[in-house]
Amino acid sequence: MRILAAALLACLPLTTLAADTYGPRLEGFDYPYPVKIFRFESQRQPLEMAYIDVPAGGKGFAGTVVLLHGKNFCAATWKDTIAALSAASYRVIAPDQIGFCKSSKPERYQYSFGQLAANTEALLEHLGYGEGKLHIVGHSMGGMLAARFALMYPQRTLSLSLVNPIGLEDWKAKGVPWRSIDAWYAGELKTSFDSIKKYQLDVYYNGQWKPEYEQWVRMQSRMYDGPGKQAVAWSQALTSDMVFNQPVVHELPRLTVPTTLFIGQTDRTAIGRDLAPPALKATLGNYPALGKAAAAAIPGATLVSFDDLGHSPQVQDPDRFNAALLKAISQHD
């Protein structure tokens, strides 16, 4: 019943909360651009998908870019990339997926990358795109979603950009133990600012921390400190199960759209690493090898490497990343 109550709280309209905690839909955390709401029905329930829609700010119109966030990220994390794309005359759409950030967190939802891709397509239809073509960019878990979107809607996808995507290895097939959603949930309830920062410092940033990263740690951790902690933890548990059990690596050869991989070489992200035996743990999340293997598996793919960057090159070095992204997508306008 406590989970149900928290989940119902997560579906309430956006409100303002005390500054030291955020609500289950990130109430109290301001995005750098206006947030809009797409209301739709999925799996027999009304849902709300929050999204940012920034018009092209340069001269003319170069096209539309859709930015898909990672599991520990939100649409707001793309703020520097949104600014660069808009200045280069691209319209930018950045949704918060159902279960994340400022979007609904339903208690009962069958999460799959196919479902999230269909939700994203519904948003694009709502925005009037019809059969219009777009540049799809996905980071981390969003890279898994972006690949699924391109597989389901190749006619919609002008180009595909995968930024340190997870799912480039099948953790379960390699021997990482399965865990129940209840176990994922129990772990999520222990989440704190310190645990998030330590994880990101060790895995994302190769031990190199910058003060500007802390805003994104607060964005995530203060949802766990607020009144919707259980709803947030439950959604994260459900989506962790989705990520672990739905790797995209086996389907990379089926991609038919122009694809660029942007890989920070110091990244070591691997879902479930904490349960892996020591010998296996040491081999997981080897992004220099994973990036090369993925580029070889995807027909015609291009690999862009950032030797000194980790899991979030768009956060670590926005100028360098944005220049590389603009170069890649401009070839397919």
Backbone hydrogen bonds in HBPLUS format (Angstrom, degrees):
<---DONOR---> <-ACCEPTOR-->    atom                        ^
c    i                          cat <-CA-CA->   ^        H-A-AA   ^      H-
h    n   atom  resd res      DA  || num        DHA   H-A  angle D-A-AA Bond
n    s   type  num  typ     dist DA aas  dist angle  dist       angle   num
A0005-ALA N   A0001-MET O   2.85 MM   4  6.12 160.6  1.88 152.4 157.1     1
A0006-ALA N   A0002-ARG O   3.03 MM   4  6.23 158.8  2.08 144.4 150.1     2
A0007-ALA N   A0003-ILE O   2.81 MM   4  6.02 152.5  1.89 148.7 157.2     3
A0008-LEU N   A0004-LEU O   2.89 MM   4  6.13 154.9  1.95 151.4 157.6     4
A0009-LEU N   A0005-ALA O   3.02 MM   4  6.26 152.2  2.10 141.9 149.6     5
A0010-ALA N   A0006-ALA O   3.00 MM   4  6.29 140.3  2.16 139.1 149.8     6
A0011-CYS N   A0008-LEU O   3.08 MM   3  5.28 145.3  2.20 102.1 112.1     7
A0012-LEU N   A0009-LEU O   3.20 MM   3  5.41 164.0  2.22 108.1 113.0     8
A0021-THR N   A0018-ALA O   3.32 MM   3  5.89 164.7  2.34 116.3 120.5     9
A0022-TYR N   A0222-ARG O   2.94 MM 200  5.16 172.4  1.95 120.0 118.5    10
A0023-GLY N   A0027-GLU O   2.97 MM   4  4.62 155.7  2.03 125.5 133.3    11
A0026-LEU N   A0023-GLY O   2.93 MM   3  4.94 138.3  2.11 123.3 117.8    12
A0029-PHE N   A0026-LEU O   3.03 MM   3  5.58 164.1  2.05 138.7 139.2    13
A0036-LYS N   A0051-TYR O   2.86 MM  15  5.36 177.3  1.86 162.3 163.3    14
A0051-TYR N   A0036-LYS O   2.89 MM  15  5.36 146.6  2.00 146.9 151.3    15
A0038-PHE N   A0049-MET O   2.81 MM  11  5.03 165.7  1.83 143.4 148.3    16
A0049-MET N   A0038-PHE O   2.84 MM  11  5.03 170.5  1.85 147.1 149.3    17
A0040-PHE N   A0047-LEU O   3.08 MM   7  5.56 160.6  2.12 146.8 152.8    18
A0047-LEU N   A0040-PHE O   2.78 MM   7  5.56 167.8  1.80 177.0 175.1    19
A0042-SER N   A0045-GLN O   3.03 MM   3  5.60 160.8  2.06 157.3 156.5    20
A0104-SER N   A0048-GLU O   2.94 MM  56  5.37 162.9  1.97 157.4 160.7    21
A0096-ASP N   A0050-ALA O   2.81 MM  46  5.42 167.4  1.83 153.7 150.8    22
A0052-ILE N   A0094-ALA O   2.90 MM  42  5.02 158.7  1.95 127.2 133.9    23
A0094-ALA N   A0052-ILE O   2.86 MM  42  5.02 161.6  1.89 144.4 150.1    24
A0054-VAL N   A0092-VAL O   2.82 MM  38  5.12 157.5  1.87 155.3 158.8    25
A0092-VAL N   A0054-VAL O   2.88 MM  38  5.12 166.2  1.89 152.9 157.6    26
A0057-GLY N   A0086-SER O   2.74 MM  29  4.96 152.9  1.82 123.5 129.4    27
A0062-ALA N   A0089-SER O   2.69 MM  27  5.22 173.8  1.69 141.7 143.5    28
A0091-ARG N   A0063-GLY O   2.90 MM  28  6.30 159.7  1.94 158.9 160.7    29
A0135-HIS N   A0064-THR O   2.96 MM  71  6.26 172.1  1.97 159.8 162.2    30
A0065-VAL N   A0091-ARG O   2.83 MM  26  6.23 161.1  1.87 162.3 167.0    31
A0093-ILE N   A0065-VAL O   2.91 MM  28  6.30 163.1  1.94 161.5 166.5    32
A0066-VAL N   A0135-HIS O   2.80 MM  69  6.14 165.3  1.82 171.7 176.2    33
A0137-VAL N   A0066-VAL O   2.86 MM  71  6.02 164.4  1.88 177.1 177.4    34
A0067-LEU N   A0093-ILE O   2.91 MM  26  6.30 157.1  1.97 152.6 160.1    35
A0068-LEU N   A0137-VAL O   2.78 MM  69  6.08 155.5  1.84 157.8 166.1    36
A0139-HIS N   A0068-LEU O   3.09 MM  71  6.38 161.4  2.12 167.7 169.3    37
A0073-PHE N   A0070-GLY O   3.25 MM   3  4.97 154.5  2.32 108.1 106.7    38
A0077-THR N   A0074-CYS O   3.01 MM   3  5.49 144.5  2.14 111.1 120.4    39
A0078-TRP N   A0075-ALA O   3.09 MM   3  5.76 160.7  2.13 118.2 123.9    40
A0079-LYS N   A0076-ALA O   3.03 MM   3  5.46 149.1  2.13 126.8 125.9    41
A0081-THR N   A0078-TRP O   2.93 MM   3  5.28 115.9  2.35 110.9 127.5    42
A0082-ILE N   A0078-TRP O   2.81 MM   4  5.96 160.6  1.85 164.4 170.4    43
A0083-ALA N   A0079-LYS O   3.09 MM   4  6.30 160.8  2.13 144.9 149.4    44
A0084-ALA N   A0080-ASP O   3.08 MM   4  6.31 158.7  2.13 143.6 149.0    45
A0085-LEU N   A0081-THR O   2.90 MM   4  6.07 165.6  1.92 154.5 158.4    46
A0086-SER N   A0082-ILE O   2.89 MM   4  6.00 167.5  1.91 154.7 158.5    47
A0087-ALA N   A0083-ALA O   3.02 MM   4  6.11 159.9  2.06 144.5 150.2    48
A0088-ALA N   A0084-ALA O   3.13 MM   4  6.30 130.4  2.39 135.0 147.5    49
A0088-ALA N   A0085-LEU O   3.04 MM   3  5.04 131.9  2.28  95.1 108.8    50
A0090-TYR N   A0085-LEU O   3.00 MM   5  5.36 158.3  2.05 145.0 143.7    51
A0089-SER N   A0086-SER O   2.99 MM   3  5.17 151.5  2.07 115.3 115.3    52
A0100-PHE N   A0097-GLN O   2.98 MM   3  5.55 147.1  2.09 146.7 146.3    53
A0099-GLY N   A0104-SER O   2.72 MM   5  5.78 151.5  1.80 168.0 167.4    54
A0103-SER N   A0100-PHE O   2.97 MM   3  5.72 162.6  2.00 147.2 149.3    55
A0116-LEU N   A0112-SER O   3.04 MM   4  6.37 163.1  2.06 152.2 156.2    56
A0117-ALA N   A0113-PHE O   2.90 MM   4  5.95 150.4  1.98 140.0 148.4    57
A0118-ALA N   A0114-GLY O   2.93 MM   4  6.15 153.1  2.00 143.6 151.1    58
A0119-ASN N   A0115-GLN O   2.86 MM   4  6.15 151.7  1.94 147.9 156.1    59
A0120-THR N   A0116-LEU O   2.97 MM   4  6.17 152.9  2.04 141.4 148.4    60
A0121-GLU N   A0117-ALA O   2.88 MM   4  6.17 154.7  1.94 147.0 154.3    61
A0122-ALA N   A0118-ALA O   2.88 MM   4  6.13 150.5  1.97 144.4 152.5    62
A0123-LEU N   A0119-ASN O   3.02 MM   4  6.35 150.5  2.10 144.3 151.7    63
A0124-LEU N   A0120-THR O   3.01 MM   4  6.34 157.4  2.07 148.6 154.5    64
A0125-GLU N   A0121-GLU O   2.90 MM   4  6.18 154.5  1.96 150.2 157.2    65
A0126-HIS N   A0122-ALA O   2.91 MM   4  6.12 156.7  1.97 145.3 152.0    66
A0127-LEU N   A0123-LEU O   2.96 MM   4  6.27 140.3  2.12 143.6 154.6    67
A0129-TYR N   A0124-LEU O   3.05 MM   5  5.63 166.4  2.07 151.6 150.5    68
A0128-GLY N   A0125-GLU O   2.93 MM   3  5.12 159.0  1.97 108.8 114.1    69
A0132-GLY N   A0129-TYR O   2.59 MM   3  5.01 165.5  1.61 146.1 149.6    70
A0134-LEU N   A0156-ARG O   2.77 MM  22  6.17 153.2  1.84 161.0 166.0    71
A0158-LEU N   A0134-LEU O   2.69 MM  24  5.24 159.3  1.73 139.6 145.1    72
A0136-ILE N   A0159-SER O   2.92 MM  23  6.16 170.6  1.93 161.7 158.5    73
A0161-SER N   A0136-ILE O   2.83 MM  25  6.23 157.8  1.88 159.1 164.5    74
A0138-GLY N   A0161-SER O   2.91 MM  23  6.34 161.6  1.94 168.5 173.3    75
A0163-VAL N   A0138-GLY O   2.79 MM  25  6.00 176.8  1.79 163.2 164.2    76
A0142-GLY N   A0139-HIS O   2.67 MM   3  4.62 128.0  1.93 146.2 132.8    77
A0140-SER N   A0163-VAL O   3.03 MM  23  6.41 157.9  2.08 166.5 168.4    78
A0143-GLY N   A0140-SER O   2.84 MM   3  5.15 143.9  1.97 105.7 116.9    79
A0166-ILE N   A0140-SER O   3.26 MM  26  5.11 158.2  2.31 102.2 103.3    80
A0144-MET N   A0141-MET O   2.96 MM   3  5.18 122.5  2.31 101.5 115.6    81
A0145-LEU N   A0141-MET O   3.06 MM   4  6.49 156.3  2.12 148.8 155.7    82
A0146-ALA N   A0142-GLY O   2.75 MM   4  5.87 154.5  1.82 140.1 147.8    83
A0147-ALA N   A0143-GLY O   2.99 MM   4  6.13 157.6  2.04 144.0 149.2    84
A0148-ARG N   A0144-MET O   3.05 MM   4  6.31 157.8  2.10 144.2 150.5    85
A0149-PHE N   A0145-LEU O   2.80 MM   4  6.05 158.5  1.84 153.7 160.1    86
A0150-ALA N   A0146-ALA O   2.95 MM   4  6.19 159.6  1.99 148.7 153.5    87
A0151-LEU N   A0147-ALA O   2.98 MM   4  6.23 145.6  2.10 144.4 154.0    88
A0152-MET N   A0148-ARG O   2.93 MM   4  6.16 151.3  2.02 150.0 157.8    89
A0153-TYR N   A0149-PHE O   2.71 MM   4  5.74 154.6  1.77 154.5 162.1    90
A0156-ARG N   A0153-TYR O   3.01 MM   3  5.31 149.6  2.10 108.4 117.7    91
A0157-THR N   A0154-PRO O   3.20 MM   3  5.12 144.1  2.33  97.4 107.4    92
A0160-LEU N   A0258-PRO O   2.81 MM  98  6.09 156.6  1.86 164.8 169.1    93
A0260-THR N   A0160-LEU O   2.87 MM 100  6.36 153.8  1.94 159.0 167.8    94
A0162-LEU N   A0260-THR O   2.91 MM  98  6.32 163.3  1.94 162.1 167.7    95
A0262-PHE N   A0162-LEU O   2.81 MM 100  6.05 169.8  1.82 156.2 158.2    96
A0164-ASN N   A0262-PHE O   2.85 MM  98  6.13 154.6  1.92 158.8 167.4    97
A0249-VAL N   A0167-GLY O   3.12 MM  82  6.04 127.7  2.41 171.2 171.0    98
A0174-LYS N   A0170-ASP O   2.99 MM   4  6.23 141.4  2.14 150.0 161.7    99
A0174-LYS N   A0171-TRP O   3.17 MM   3  5.10 125.3  2.48  91.7 106.0   100
A0176-VAL N   A0171-TRP O   2.98 MM   5  5.45 164.4  2.01 150.7 145.6   101
A0175-GLY N   A0172-LYS O   3.05 MM   3  5.22 147.9  2.15 101.2 111.1   102
A0183-ALA N   A0180-SER O   3.08 MM   3  5.10 121.2  2.44  93.5 107.8   103
A0184-TRP N   A0180-SER O   2.98 MM   4  6.39 156.6  2.04 148.2 154.8   104
A0185-TYR N   A0181-ILE O   2.82 MM   4  6.03 160.2  1.86 151.1 156.6   105
A0186-ALA N   A0182-ASP O   2.96 MM   4  6.20 158.3  2.00 145.2 150.4   106
A0187-GLY N   A0183-ALA O   3.10 MM   4  6.33 155.9  2.16 147.2 153.0   107
A0188-GLU N   A0184-TRP O   2.92 MM   4  6.22 153.8  1.99 149.6 157.5   108
A0189-LEU N   A0185-TYR O   3.04 MM   4  6.31 149.4  2.14 153.7 160.7   109
A0190-LYS N   A0187-GLY O   3.10 MM   3  5.51 154.2  2.17 109.2 117.1   110
A0191-THR N   A0188-GLU O   2.98 MM   3  5.33 165.6  2.00 118.0 120.9   111
A0196-ILE N   A0192-SER O   3.02 MM   4  6.19 161.2  2.05 153.1 157.8   112
A0197-LYS N   A0193-PHE O   2.93 MM   4  6.10 167.4  1.94 154.8 158.7   113
A0198-LYS N   A0194-ASP O   2.95 MM   4  6.04 165.0  1.97 148.2 152.5   114
A0199-TYR N   A0195-SER O   3.08 MM   4  6.15 161.2  2.12 141.0 146.2   115
A0200-GLN N   A0196-ILE O   2.92 MM   4  6.14 170.3  1.93 156.8 159.4   116
A0201-LEU N   A0197-LYS O   2.82 MM   4  5.91 160.6  1.86 152.7 158.7   117
A0202-ASP N   A0198-LYS O   2.99 MM   4  6.10 163.4  2.02 149.8 153.7   118
A0203-VAL N   A0199-TYR O   2.84 MM   4  5.84 168.0  1.86 156.4 160.4   119
A0204-TYR N   A0200-GLN O   2.83 MM   4  4.75 131.4  2.06 116.6 132.0   120
A0205-TYR N   A0200-GLN O   3.01 MM   5  6.35 150.6  2.10 162.6 169.2   121
A0207-GLY N   A0201-LEU O   2.77 MM   6  5.02 161.7  1.80 162.1 155.8   122
A0268-ARG N   A0203-VAL O   3.29 MM  65  5.22 146.7  2.41 143.1 148.1   123
A0311-HIS N   A0204-TYR O   3.02 MM 107  4.66 148.1  2.12 122.7 132.2   124
A0208-GLN N   A0205-TYR O   2.89 MM   3  5.41 166.4  1.91 123.2 127.8   125
A0213-TYR N   A0210-LYS O   3.00 MM   3  5.74 162.8  2.03 124.0 129.3   126
A0214-GLU N   A0211-PRO O   3.09 MM   3  5.74 155.9  2.15 117.4 123.7   127
A0216-TRP N   A0213-TYR O   3.08 MM   3  5.74 138.0  2.27 114.7 124.3   128
A0217-VAL N   A0214-GLU O   3.10 MM   3  4.92 122.0  2.45  91.9 107.1   129
A0218-ARG N   A0214-GLU O   2.87 MM   4  6.15 165.2  1.89 158.9 161.7   130
A0219-MET N   A0215-GLN O   2.97 MM   4  6.11 151.2  2.05 134.6 143.1   131
A0220-GLN N   A0216-TRP O   3.34 MM   4  6.45 152.6  2.42 133.9 138.7   132
A0221-SER N   A0217-VAL O   2.80 MM   4  5.95 176.1  1.80 162.5 163.1   133
A0222-ARG N   A0218-ARG O   3.00 MM   4  5.60 167.6  2.02 145.0 148.2   134
A0223-MET N   A0220-GLN O   3.31 MM   3  5.83 151.7  2.39 109.7 117.3   135
A0224-TYR N   A0221-SER O   2.94 MM   3  5.28 128.1  2.21 105.0 118.5   136
A0225-ASP N   A0221-SER O   3.20 MM   4  6.58 126.9  2.49 136.2 150.7   137
A0231-ALA N   A0228-GLY O   3.03 MM   3  5.35 117.1  2.44 107.6 122.9   138
A0232-VAL N   A0228-GLY O   3.01 MM   4  6.25 162.6  2.04 163.1 168.7   139
A0233-ALA N   A0229-LYS O   2.88 MM   4  6.08 168.0  1.89 155.1 158.5   140
A0234-TRP N   A0230-GLN O   2.87 MM   4  5.92 155.7  1.92 144.4 151.3   141
A0235-SER N   A0231-ALA O   3.02 MM   4  6.17 163.2  2.05 145.9 150.1   142
A0236-GLN N   A0232-VAL O   2.97 MM   4  6.19 159.8  2.01 151.1 157.1   143
A0237-ALA N   A0233-ALA O   2.89 MM   4  6.08 146.1  2.00 141.8 151.4   144
A0238-LEU N   A0234-TRP O   2.95 MM   4  6.24 162.8  1.98 153.9 157.6   145
A0239-THR N   A0235-SER O   2.98 MM   4  6.18 157.6  2.03 148.2 154.4   146
A0240-SER N   A0236-GLN O   2.86 MM   4  5.96 140.3  2.02 139.2 149.8   147
A0241-ASP N   A0237-ALA O   3.14 MM   4  6.39 155.6  2.20 147.6 152.9   148
A0242-MET N   A0238-LEU O   3.20 MM   4  6.51 148.3  2.31 136.6 145.2   149
A0243-VAL N   A0239-THR O   2.95 MM   4  6.18 163.9  1.98 148.0 151.0   150
A0244-PHE N   A0240-SER O   2.95 MM   4  6.10 168.1  1.96 153.3 156.4   151
A0245-ASN N   A0241-ASP O   3.10 MM   4  6.10 157.1  2.16 145.1 150.7   152
A0246-GLN N   A0242-MET O   3.05 MM   4  5.88 117.2  2.46 146.3 158.4   153
A0251-GLU N   A0248-VAL O   2.88 MM   3  5.53 154.4  1.95 122.5 130.6   154
A0254-ARG N   A0251-GLU O   2.92 MM   3  5.45 154.1  1.99 117.9 126.3   155
A0255-LEU N   A0252-LEU O   3.16 MM   3  5.65 168.1  2.17 117.7 121.5   156
A0302-THR N   A0259-THR O   2.99 MM  43  6.44 154.1  2.06 148.1 156.1   157
A0261-LEU N   A0302-THR O   2.79 MM  41  6.18 165.0  1.81 167.9 172.5   158
A0304-VAL N   A0261-LEU O   2.73 MM  43  5.95 169.4  1.74 174.8 178.7   159
A0263-ILE N   A0304-VAL O   2.89 MM  41  6.27 163.6  1.92 164.9 170.4   160
A0306-PHE N   A0263-ILE O   2.97 MM  43  6.12 159.2  2.01 145.6 143.5   161
A0267-ASP N   A0264-GLY O   3.42 MM   3  5.95 168.1  2.43 116.8 119.5   162
A0265-GLN N   A0306-PHE O   3.01 MM  41  5.93 167.4  2.03 140.3 143.9   163
A0266-THR N   A0309-LEU O   2.91 MM  43  5.81 171.3  1.92 154.9 152.1   164
A0273-ARG N   A0270-ALA O   3.31 MM   3  5.64 155.8  2.38 130.9 128.0   165
A0275-LEU N   A0272-GLY O   3.02 MM   3  5.76 157.6  2.07 123.4 128.9   166
A0276-ALA N   A0273-ARG O   3.06 MM   3  5.17 151.1  2.14 105.8 114.8   167
A0280-LEU N   A0277-PRO O   3.02 MM   3  5.41 117.7  2.43 110.9 125.7   168
A0281-LYS N   A0277-PRO O   2.80 MM   4  5.92 167.5  1.81 164.1 168.2   169
A0282-ALA N   A0278-PRO O   3.19 MM   4  6.32 152.7  2.27 147.5 151.7   170
A0283-THR N   A0280-LEU O   2.88 MM   3  5.41 152.2  1.96 116.3 124.9   171
A0284-LEU N   A0281-LYS O   3.30 MM   3  5.46 151.6  2.39 105.1 112.7   172
A0287-TYR N   A0285-GLY O   3.04 MM   2  5.62 122.1  2.39 109.0  92.9   173
A0289-ALA N   A0286-ASN O   3.09 MM   3  5.65 121.9  2.45 112.8 125.2   174
A0290-LEU N   A0286-ASN O   2.83 MM   4  5.98 164.9  1.85 153.7 158.5   175
A0291-GLY N   A0287-TYR O   2.83 MM   4  5.57 165.7  1.85 143.7 147.4   176
A0293-ALA N   A0289-ALA O   2.99 MM   4  6.18 161.9  2.02 151.5 156.9   177
A0294-ALA N   A0290-LEU O   2.91 MM   4  6.07 158.7  1.96 149.3 155.1   178
A0295-ALA N   A0291-GLY O   2.97 MM   4  6.14 161.8  2.00 148.9 153.9   179
A0296-ALA N   A0292-LYS O   3.00 MM   4  6.20 147.5  2.11 143.2 151.9   180
A0297-ALA N   A0293-ALA O   2.99 MM   4  6.19 139.1  2.16 139.5 150.7   181
A0297-ALA N   A0294-ALA O   3.08 MM   3  5.00 122.9  2.42  92.2 107.1   182
A0298-ILE N   A0294-ALA O   3.02 MM   4  6.20 147.4  2.13 153.9 160.8   183
A0301-ALA N   A0298-ILE O   3.14 MM   3  5.46 162.1  2.18 138.3 133.6   184
A0309-LEU N   A0306-PHE O   3.24 MM   3  5.46 169.7  2.25 114.0 117.0   185
A0315-VAL N   A0312-SER O   2.91 MM   3  5.36 150.6  2.00 114.2 123.3   186
A0316-GLN N   A0312-SER O   2.96 MM   4  6.21 164.2  1.98 158.7 163.9   187
A0317-ASP N   A0313-PRO O   3.02 MM   4  5.67 166.4  2.04 139.3 143.8   188
A0321-PHE N   A0317-ASP O   3.00 MM   4  6.18 174.1  2.00 166.1 168.1   189
A0322-ASN N   A0318-PRO O   2.78 MM   4  5.74 169.0  1.79 153.8 157.7   190
A0323-ALA N   A0319-ASP O   3.08 MM   4  6.15 156.6  2.14 143.3 149.3   191
A0324-ALA N   A0320-ARG O   3.16 MM   4  6.38 156.2  2.22 145.2 151.2   192
A0324-ALA N   A0321-PHE O   3.06 MM   3  5.17 114.9  2.50  98.1 113.6   193
A0325-LEU N   A0321-PHE O   2.85 MM   4  6.14 158.7  1.90 157.3 164.1   194
A0326-LEU N   A0322-ASN O   2.89 MM   4  6.01 168.5  1.91 150.8 154.0   195
A0327-LYS N   A0323-ALA O   3.08 MM   4  6.18 155.0  2.14 140.6 147.5   196
A0328-ALA N   A0324-ALA O   3.07 MM   4  6.26 153.2  2.14 143.5 150.4   197
A0329-ILE N   A0325-LEU O   2.96 MM   4  6.24 172.8  1.97 165.4 165.0   198
A0330-SER N   A0326-LEU O   3.00 MM   4  5.83 152.1  2.08 143.3 150.8   199
A0331-GLN N   A0328-ALA O   3.38 MM   3  5.76 150.8  2.47 104.5 112.1   200
A0332-HIS N   A0329-ILE O   2.99 MM   3  5.50 164.1  2.02 115.8 120.9   201
